[in-house]
Amino acid sequence: MEQGLIFNIQKFSIHDGPGIRTTVFFKGCPLKCDWCSNPESQLNKIQILCDHNKCIHCNNCQQRCPVNAISFHHNKVYIDNNKCIGCLKCVENCPTKSLSVEGEWKEIDQIVKTCLQDKDFYEESGGGVTISGGEAMIQPSFLKDLVNELKKENIHLAIETTGYVKSSIFFQLAPLFDLLLFDVKHHNTKTHQEHTGVFHEQIISNLSWAISNNINVLVRIAVIPDFNNTLEDAKAFSTLLKSIGVTKVQLLPFHQFGENKYNLLNRSYKMANKKALHPEDLNKYVQIFLDQGIDCFI
Protein backbone atom coordinates (compact mmCIF):
# COMPACT_ATOMS: atom_id res chain seq x y z
CA MET A 1 0.00 0.00 0.00
CA GLU A 2 1.40 3.39 -1.01
CA GLN A 3 2.38 5.66 1.85
CA GLY A 4 3.09 9.36 2.21
CA LEU A 5 5.22 11.20 4.75
CA ILE A 6 2.92 13.36 6.91
CA PHE A 7 3.87 15.42 9.96
CA ASN A 8 0.48 16.65 11.16
CA ILE A 9 -3.26 16.48 10.55
CA GLN A 10 -4.94 19.52 12.06
CA LYS A 11 -8.69 19.55 12.56
CA PHE A 12 -10.96 22.60 12.79
CA SER A 13 -8.59 24.83 10.85
CA ILE A 14 -10.10 28.17 9.80
CA HIS A 15 -7.10 29.86 8.16
CA ASP A 16 -6.33 27.50 5.27
CA GLY A 17 -9.27 28.08 2.97
CA PRO A 18 -13.01 28.66 3.36
CA GLY A 19 -15.06 27.26 6.21
CA ILE A 20 -13.99 24.69 8.79
CA ARG A 21 -11.26 22.48 7.38
CA THR A 22 -8.92 19.61 8.10
CA THR A 23 -5.37 20.46 7.08
CA VAL A 24 -3.03 17.62 6.13
CA PHE A 25 0.63 18.61 6.39
CA PHE A 26 3.07 16.84 4.06
CA LYS A 27 6.71 16.67 5.14
CA GLY A 28 9.46 17.89 2.81
CA CYS A 29 9.97 21.25 1.11
CA PRO A 30 12.35 22.49 -1.60
CA LEU A 31 12.44 25.96 -0.01
CA LYS A 32 14.30 26.91 3.16
CA CYS A 33 12.73 30.24 4.07
CA ASP A 34 14.42 32.21 6.84
CA TRP A 35 11.07 32.84 8.58
CA CYS A 36 9.52 29.38 8.15
CA SER A 37 7.06 28.76 11.00
CA ASN A 38 7.14 25.00 10.37
CA PRO A 39 10.88 24.20 10.11
CA GLU A 40 10.09 20.58 10.93
CA SER A 41 8.34 20.43 7.54
CA GLN A 42 11.46 21.05 5.49
CA LEU A 43 13.34 17.74 5.71
CA ASN A 44 11.66 15.00 3.70
CA LYS A 45 12.32 12.23 6.21
CA ILE A 46 11.36 11.30 9.76
CA GLN A 47 13.05 13.68 12.18
CA ILE A 48 13.84 13.63 15.91
CA LEU A 49 13.36 16.75 18.05
CA CYS A 50 14.82 17.35 21.50
CA ASP A 51 13.45 19.47 24.34
CA HIS A 52 16.72 20.31 26.09
CA ASN A 53 14.88 21.55 29.17
CA LYS A 54 13.71 17.99 29.85
CA CYS A 55 16.95 16.21 28.97
CA ILE A 56 18.89 14.77 31.96
CA HIS A 57 21.95 13.80 29.86
CA CYS A 58 21.64 10.12 30.66
CA ASN A 59 23.11 9.18 27.26
CA ASN A 60 20.47 6.47 26.88
CA CYS A 61 19.50 7.74 23.43
CA GLN A 62 23.10 7.73 22.26
CA GLN A 63 23.64 4.18 23.49
CA ARG A 64 20.43 2.92 21.84
CA CYS A 65 21.10 4.44 18.42
CA PRO A 66 22.18 1.65 16.02
CA VAL A 67 23.80 4.03 13.50
CA ASN A 68 25.65 6.44 15.83
CA ALA A 69 23.54 9.39 14.73
CA ILE A 70 23.40 10.96 18.22
CA SER A 71 26.11 12.99 19.92
CA PHE A 72 26.37 15.46 22.80
CA HIS A 73 27.89 18.92 22.44
CA HIS A 74 27.77 21.62 25.12
CA ASN A 75 25.21 19.57 27.06
CA LYS A 76 22.86 19.35 24.10
CA VAL A 77 21.71 16.38 22.08
CA TYR A 78 22.54 16.58 18.39
CA ILE A 79 20.96 14.28 15.82
CA ASP A 80 22.75 13.78 12.51
CA ASN A 81 19.86 13.65 10.04
CA ASN A 82 22.13 12.21 7.37
CA LYS A 83 22.72 9.14 9.55
CA CYS A 84 19.35 8.84 11.29
CA ILE A 85 17.22 6.01 9.90
CA GLY A 86 14.07 6.87 11.85
CA CYS A 87 13.99 3.68 13.89
CA LEU A 88 12.77 5.70 16.92
CA LYS A 89 14.74 3.62 19.46
CA CYS A 90 16.03 6.84 20.99
CA VAL A 91 12.51 8.22 21.41
CA GLU A 92 11.13 4.99 22.82
CA ASN A 93 13.92 4.75 25.41
CA CYS A 94 14.09 8.36 26.56
CA PRO A 95 13.13 8.30 30.28
CA THR A 96 12.08 11.96 30.41
CA LYS A 97 10.28 12.05 27.04
CA SER A 98 12.53 14.88 25.93
CA LEU A 99 12.79 13.33 22.47
CA SER A 100 9.86 13.45 20.05
CA VAL A 101 9.34 12.57 16.42
CA GLU A 102 8.15 14.62 13.46
CA GLY A 103 6.89 12.72 10.45
CA GLU A 104 4.98 9.49 10.01
CA TRP A 105 4.38 7.29 7.00
CA LYS A 106 0.63 7.08 6.50
CA GLU A 107 -1.56 5.20 4.07
CA ILE A 108 -4.26 6.96 2.08
CA ASP A 109 -7.08 5.13 3.87
CA GLN A 110 -5.80 6.38 7.25
CA ILE A 111 -5.82 10.01 6.11
CA VAL A 112 -9.19 9.80 4.38
CA LYS A 113 -10.76 8.18 7.43
CA THR A 114 -9.51 11.01 9.66
CA CYS A 115 -10.75 13.68 7.25
CA LEU A 116 -14.20 12.11 6.90
CA GLN A 117 -14.75 12.29 10.66
CA ASP A 118 -15.57 15.98 10.20
CA LYS A 119 -17.45 15.86 6.92
CA ASP A 120 -20.58 17.25 8.56
CA PHE A 121 -18.64 20.34 9.62
CA TYR A 122 -17.37 20.83 6.07
CA GLU A 123 -20.89 20.69 4.68
CA GLU A 124 -22.33 23.09 7.26
CA SER A 125 -19.54 25.67 6.96
CA GLY A 126 -18.57 25.39 3.30
CA GLY A 127 -15.23 23.92 4.38
CA GLY A 128 -13.24 20.90 3.35
CA VAL A 129 -9.71 19.54 3.31
CA THR A 130 -6.54 21.54 2.71
CA ILE A 131 -3.25 19.94 1.76
CA SER A 132 -0.30 21.84 3.18
CA GLY A 133 3.33 21.32 4.06
CA GLY A 134 6.14 21.57 3.36
CA GLU A 135 5.33 21.18 -0.30
CA ALA A 136 2.95 18.30 -0.97
CA MET A 137 3.67 18.23 -4.70
CA ILE A 138 7.12 16.74 -4.06
CA GLN A 139 5.20 13.55 -3.22
CA PRO A 140 3.20 13.66 -6.48
CA SER A 141 2.00 10.08 -6.84
CA PHE A 142 0.77 9.82 -3.27
CA LEU A 143 -0.82 13.28 -3.42
CA LYS A 144 -2.69 12.46 -6.62
CA ASP A 145 -4.06 9.21 -5.24
CA LEU A 146 -5.07 10.86 -1.94
CA VAL A 147 -6.86 13.69 -3.72
CA ASN A 148 -8.73 11.29 -6.00
CA GLU A 149 -9.98 9.34 -2.98
CA LEU A 150 -11.13 12.52 -1.23
CA LYS A 151 -12.87 13.73 -4.39
CA LYS A 152 -15.07 10.62 -4.28
CA GLU A 153 -16.59 12.11 -1.12
CA ASN A 154 -17.39 15.45 -2.83
CA ILE A 155 -15.19 17.34 -0.39
CA HIS A 156 -13.89 20.83 -1.24
CA LEU A 157 -10.14 20.50 -1.71
CA ALA A 158 -7.51 23.20 -1.41
CA ILE A 159 -3.73 23.08 -1.49
CA GLU A 160 -1.22 25.48 -0.01
CA THR A 161 1.72 25.43 -2.42
CA THR A 162 5.05 27.16 -2.90
CA GLY A 163 4.65 26.69 -6.64
CA TYR A 164 8.26 25.50 -6.81
CA VAL A 165 7.51 22.28 -8.67
CA LYS A 166 8.42 20.96 -12.11
CA SER A 167 5.88 22.22 -14.61
CA SER A 168 4.99 18.71 -15.74
CA ILE A 169 3.99 17.80 -12.18
CA PHE A 170 2.26 21.11 -11.44
CA PHE A 171 0.20 20.96 -14.65
CA GLN A 172 -1.01 17.48 -13.66
CA LEU A 173 -1.83 18.18 -10.01
CA ALA A 174 -3.01 21.80 -9.81
CA PRO A 175 -6.29 21.23 -11.75
CA LEU A 176 -7.35 18.57 -9.23
CA PHE A 177 -7.98 21.22 -6.57
CA ASP A 178 -10.90 23.57 -6.06
CA LEU A 179 -8.55 26.24 -4.71
CA LEU A 180 -4.82 26.94 -4.88
CA LEU A 181 -3.46 28.92 -1.93
CA PHE A 182 -0.37 30.02 -3.81
CA ASP A 183 2.50 31.51 -1.79
CA VAL A 184 4.58 34.21 -3.47
CA LYS A 185 7.62 35.16 -1.40
CA HIS A 186 9.33 37.97 -3.30
CA HIS A 187 9.10 39.92 -6.54
CA ASN A 188 12.87 39.89 -7.14
CA THR A 189 14.36 36.51 -8.00
CA LYS A 190 17.82 37.21 -6.56
CA THR A 191 16.42 38.33 -3.21
CA HIS A 192 14.08 35.35 -3.31
CA GLN A 193 17.04 33.00 -3.71
CA GLU A 194 19.05 34.64 -0.93
CA HIS A 195 16.30 34.04 1.65
CA THR A 196 14.55 30.88 0.45
CA GLY A 197 17.32 28.98 -1.33
CA VAL A 198 15.66 28.99 -4.76
CA PHE A 199 15.03 31.46 -7.60
CA HIS A 200 11.41 32.37 -8.34
CA GLU A 201 11.10 31.93 -12.14
CA GLN A 202 9.55 28.45 -11.85
CA ILE A 203 7.11 29.73 -9.23
CA ILE A 204 5.94 32.68 -11.31
CA SER A 205 5.69 30.50 -14.41
CA ASN A 206 3.44 27.98 -12.63
CA LEU A 207 1.32 30.76 -11.16
CA SER A 208 0.86 32.34 -14.57
CA TRP A 209 -0.13 28.97 -16.06
CA ALA A 210 -2.71 28.33 -13.32
CA ILE A 211 -4.34 31.72 -13.86
CA SER A 212 -4.36 31.41 -17.64
CA ASN A 213 -6.05 28.02 -17.27
CA ASN A 214 -8.83 29.46 -15.08
CA ILE A 215 -7.82 27.60 -11.93
CA ASN A 216 -9.12 29.23 -8.76
CA VAL A 217 -6.05 30.87 -7.22
CA LEU A 218 -5.59 32.96 -4.10
CA VAL A 219 -2.10 34.44 -3.96
CA ARG A 220 -0.78 34.77 -0.43
CA ILE A 221 2.16 36.93 0.57
CA ALA A 222 3.78 36.53 3.97
CA VAL A 223 4.96 40.06 4.75
CA ILE A 224 8.36 39.71 6.42
CA PRO A 225 10.43 42.48 8.07
CA ASP A 226 13.60 43.41 6.18
CA PHE A 227 12.63 41.12 3.33
CA ASN A 228 9.48 42.31 1.57
CA ASN A 229 7.68 44.70 3.93
CA THR A 230 8.34 48.11 2.35
CA LEU A 231 5.86 50.05 0.26
CA GLU A 232 8.32 49.75 -2.63
CA ASP A 233 7.99 45.98 -2.28
CA ALA A 234 4.21 46.31 -2.37
CA LYS A 235 4.42 48.33 -5.59
CA ALA A 236 6.74 45.77 -7.20
CA PHE A 237 4.55 42.86 -6.08
CA SER A 238 1.36 44.46 -7.38
CA THR A 239 2.95 45.32 -10.74
CA LEU A 240 4.29 41.79 -11.21
CA LEU A 241 1.11 40.05 -10.13
CA LYS A 242 -1.18 42.28 -12.17
CA SER A 243 0.92 41.56 -15.27
CA ILE A 244 0.09 37.85 -15.05
CA GLY A 245 -3.59 38.32 -14.24
CA VAL A 246 -3.72 37.97 -10.44
CA THR A 247 -6.93 39.54 -9.10
CA LYS A 248 -6.88 38.60 -5.41
CA VAL A 249 -4.11 38.68 -2.79
CA GLN A 250 -4.09 37.83 0.90
CA LEU A 251 -1.38 39.31 3.13
CA LEU A 252 -0.08 37.26 6.06
CA PRO A 253 1.62 39.42 8.70
CA PHE A 254 4.88 38.01 10.08
CA HIS A 255 4.62 36.24 13.45
CA GLN A 256 6.95 34.39 15.82
CA PHE A 257 4.80 31.31 16.47
CA GLY A 258 7.41 28.86 15.17
CA GLU A 259 10.46 30.18 17.04
CA ASN A 260 10.64 27.44 19.68
CA LYS A 261 10.69 24.74 17.03
CA TYR A 262 14.14 25.91 15.95
CA ASN A 263 15.42 25.26 19.48
CA LEU A 264 13.97 21.75 19.38
CA LEU A 265 15.75 21.14 16.06
CA ASN A 266 19.06 22.64 17.24
CA ARG A 267 18.82 25.23 14.50
CA SER A 268 19.50 28.95 14.62
CA TYR A 269 16.53 31.20 13.93
CA LYS A 270 17.43 34.15 11.73
CA MET A 271 14.26 36.08 12.61
CA ALA A 272 14.70 35.91 16.40
CA ASN A 273 14.92 39.66 16.95
CA LYS A 274 12.30 40.74 14.44
CA LYS A 275 9.07 42.24 15.68
CA ALA A 276 5.81 40.63 14.69
CA LEU A 277 3.57 42.56 12.33
CA HIS A 278 -0.11 43.25 12.89
CA PRO A 279 -2.91 43.89 10.39
CA GLU A 280 -2.97 47.60 11.16
CA ASP A 281 0.73 47.80 10.21
CA LEU A 282 -0.16 46.86 6.63
CA ASN A 283 -2.93 49.33 5.78
CA LYS A 284 -0.80 51.33 3.35
CA TYR A 285 0.62 48.10 1.91
CA VAL A 286 -2.91 46.89 1.20
CA GLN A 287 -3.89 50.17 -0.41
CA ILE A 288 -1.16 49.88 -3.03
CA PHE A 289 -2.67 46.62 -4.28
CA LEU A 290 -6.17 48.10 -4.22
CA ASP A 291 -4.95 51.04 -6.29
CA GLN A 292 -3.75 48.53 -8.91
CA GLY A 293 -7.21 46.95 -9.06
CA ILE A 294 -6.19 43.86 -7.06
CA ASP A 295 -8.55 42.73 -4.29
CA CYS A 296 -6.20 42.69 -1.32
CA PHE A 297 -7.07 41.73 2.25
CA ILE A 298 -5.49 40.45 5.46
Disulfide bonds with the S-S distance in Angstrom:
none
